[in-house]
Amino acid sequence: MDAPDGRRDSAGLAWRVTGRLAALVLAGVVLTALRPILIPLVLAILLSFLVLPLVAWMTRRGVPASLAIVGAETAATLPFLGLFLVFSATVGPVSQALPKYKDRLIYQANQTIEAIIERVGDTEQREMVRREIGDNLLPGAFSGVVQFFQDGVSAATTAVGYLFLTLLLCGFILVEGRRFHEKFEEAYGQDHPMLDALQGIGHDVRAYVVAKTLISAFTGFCVWVFLELCSVDFAVFWGLLAFPLNFVPTVGAIVASLPPIVVAMVDPAMTAWGATGVAIGLLAINGAIGSVLDPRYVGQAVKVSPLVVFLSMLVWGALWGPIGMILAVPIMVSVKVICARIPALEPIATLMKG
């Protein structure tokens, strides 16, 4: 009698596991297919959290709601549009200079490799190694770096392309947000605990977005000033690139630091000590900000496990590309905050806690 029950339990467990895996796969397919809609929606939600206090402040002083929303959105987006215009003006010269830096880098790498393989094996083996590295490995590696760089620039351009839809959705969210409080009180009463939870969610997510934006802007400014003082080519561009990449934990700082280090290494006017100083300086800037400012200001708002952050970055990067990697942390912070404010989901928030 026990065997059939055991088989039924095993079959039920197998069906449940299969169903959940199928649901995850289906969710991934939907998130990828609806990326042109979902990315602007996520950006609009984050923007609405950011500008909501400004809208409330303006409406309390008699400004009509529609004008307050338009004014708050304009105030929030104009600085980013200005940065993008500067970014667009500098990306052209950088792209034109890439082949020159590629040739210099491959030449220097070949010189180093020549000095190493001269001591290895016989003449035929040395020639085979030299051909494999010089003709295949180095050009392929540099082409991969160039492709990643171009993908990052494309992601920034795509984000600006989403701007109109993002602002439109943000406007609707802010309009509904003003009425949502009244409708929720009418439906559930003024003292419902979920009302305080929703307000807490908005406060916590806004604290993260504001803190991370300010820290990222400060990082980009420090990188620009330091590289300008070191006379590294395209210092403004590298500073602007460090701003969005700083939203990507750990990996973003590394990716933002590598291109200017390589440019310093292959610059004929830069000595080996100068290039080493550039690398040390960028490491010190990112290390100081990452170990002092981030934990003090951003960490108080995040409080998410580093493993959860890293895994979410990989997942959202696979689903939505470079923009997904930037949005991964805000999304996981929002999920963690929501779970922490809902009693039934508190165990999930505890597991995500840093």
C-alpha positions, -999 to 999 in steps of 0.1 A, spaced: 0 0 0 29 24 7 46 20 -27 18 35 -48 16 64 -23 53 69 -25 52 69 -63 23 94 -63 43 117 -40 74 114 -62 53 121 -93 37 151 -77 70 165 -66 84 160 -101 54 178 -117 57 207 -92 95 211 -99 89 208 -137 61 233 -135 82 258 -116 111 254 -140 88 259 -169 74 290 -153 109 304 -149 117 297 -185 85 313 -196 92 343 -175 126 347 -191 111 345 -226 84 371 -217 110 394 -201 132 392 -232 103 395 -257 88 425 -239 122 443 -233 112 474 -254 83 480 -231 96 467 -198 129 486 -198 111 520 -201 86 509 -175 113 501 -150 131 534 -158 98 552 -154 91 536 -120 126 546 -107 122 581 -121 88 585 -105 103 575 -71 130 601 -77 108 630 -86 77 623 -64 89 645 -35 95 674 -59 60 670 -74 45 670 -39 65 701 -29 53 720 -60 17 710 -57 17 721 -20 26 756 -32 -3 758 -56 13 746 -88 -12 726 -109 -4 688 -108 2 686 -146 27 714 -146 44 701 -114 48 667 -131 62 682 -163 85 705 -143 98 677 -121 105 654 -151 123 682 -169 144 690 -138 154 654 -135 162 647 -172 179 679 -183 212 670 -165 212 636 -181 205 650 -215 234 674 -211 257 646 -201 245 626 -231 252 655 -255 288 657 -242 291 619 -244 279 620 -280 303 647 -289 333 627 -276 323 592 -287 330 600 -324 367 609 -319 372 579 -296 357 555 -322 380 570 -349 410 565 -327 403 529 -318 422 514 -348 453 534 -339 452 522 -304 446 487 -316 477 487 -338 498 501 -310 486 476 -284 491 447 -307 526 459 -316 536 463 -280 521 429 -271 540 413 -299 573 429 -288 567 415 -253 558 381 -266 588 380 -289 611 386 -259 594 357 -240 592 330 -267 628 335 -277 636 314 -247 611 287 -253 615 257 -276 631 254 -310 627 277 -340 596 259 -354 578 259 -321 586 296 -316 572 305 -350 540 285 -344 534 302 -310 542 336 -325 518 331 -354 490 318 -331 493 347 -306 500 375 -331 476 365 -358 447 351 -338 447 356 -300 456 393 -297 434 406 -326 406 384 -314 409 396 -278 411 433 -288 381 428 -312 361 415 -282 371 445 -261 361 468 -289 328 450 -294 320 453 -256 329 490 -258 306 495 -288 278 475 -271 281 498 -241 279 529 -263 249 514 -280 232 507 -247 236 544 -237 221 554 -270 193 529 -266 185 543 -231 181 578 -245 159 563 -273 136 550 -245 135 585 -230 102 597 -245 83 565 -235 99 566 -201 88 602 -195 53 593 -207 50 563 -185 64 583 -155 38 610 -160 10 584 -159 25 567 -128 28 601 -110 -8 610 -119 -21 576 -107 2 578 -76 -16 609 -64 -50 592 -67 -37 558 -55 -34 569 -19 -70 581 -19 -83 550 -37 -64 527 -13 -79 545 18 -113 543 3 -109 506 -4 -91 494 27 -93 522 53 -69 548 65 -52 525 91 -44 495 68 -8 484 74 -1 480 37 -4 517 32 25 524 55 44 495 37 39 511 3 51 545 16 81 527 31 89 510 -2 89 543 -20 112 559 6 137 530 6 139 527 -32 142 565 -36 170 566 -10 190 540 -30 184 557 -64 194 591 -50 225 579 -31 238 557 -60 233 584 -85 252 610 -65 280 585 -57 282 575 -94 284 612 -105 311 618 -79 330 588 -92 328 600 -128 339 635 -118 370 621 -99 380 599 -128 377 628 -153 398 652 -131 424 626 -124 428 615 -160 429 652 -172 457 659 -148 476 628 -161 470 640 -197 453 608 -207 435 611 -241 396 615 -239 395 621 -202 360 636 -204 347 605 -222 362 581 -196 347 601 -168 313 600 -184 316 563 -190 324 557 -154 291 573 -143 267 547 -156 291 518 -152 294 526 -115 258 514 -111 271 479 -120 287 465 -87 324 457 -88 325 447 -125 315 482 -136 345 499 -119 369 474 -135 353 478 -170 354 516 -167 391 516 -156 405 493 -182 401 515 -214 420 545 -200 447 523 -186 452 507 -220 452 542 -237 479 553 -212 500 522 -219 500 526 -256 504 564 -256 540 572 -269 541 603 -248 534 584 -216 562 566 -198 559 532 -182 559 549 -147 531 573 -159 509 544 -171 515 526 -138 505 558 -120 473 560 -140 464 524 -131 472 529 -94 453 562 -93 421 547 -108 424 517 -85 427 541 -55 397 562 -66 374 532 -72 387 515 -41 382 545 -18 347 552 -31 337 515 -31 350 508 4 341 541 21 314 560 4 293 532 -10 289 512 22 282 544 42 256 560 19 244 534 -6 249 503 16 224 517 41 197 517 14 207 484 -3 215 459 24 214 431 -2 237 401 -2 267 405 -26 259 371 -40 224 381 -48 236 413 -64 261 394 -85 237 367 -96 210 393 -104 235 412 -125 243 381 -145 206 372 -150 194 407 -159 224 412 -181 216 381 -200 179 392 -204 183 429 -211 220 434 -220 241 462 -205 210 482 -195 199 451 -175 232 450 -156 227 486 -146 191 481 -136 198 448 -118 206 463 -84 176 487 -83 153 459 -93 167 436 -66 166 464 -40 129 470 -49 121 433 -46 139 430 -13 122 461 1 87 449 -10 93 414 5 105 430 38 73 451 40 49 422 33 47 397 63 41 366 41 73 374 20 96 384 49 116 351 47 126 359 11 138 394 22 158 377 50 175 354 26 184 383 4 198 404 33 234 414 31 
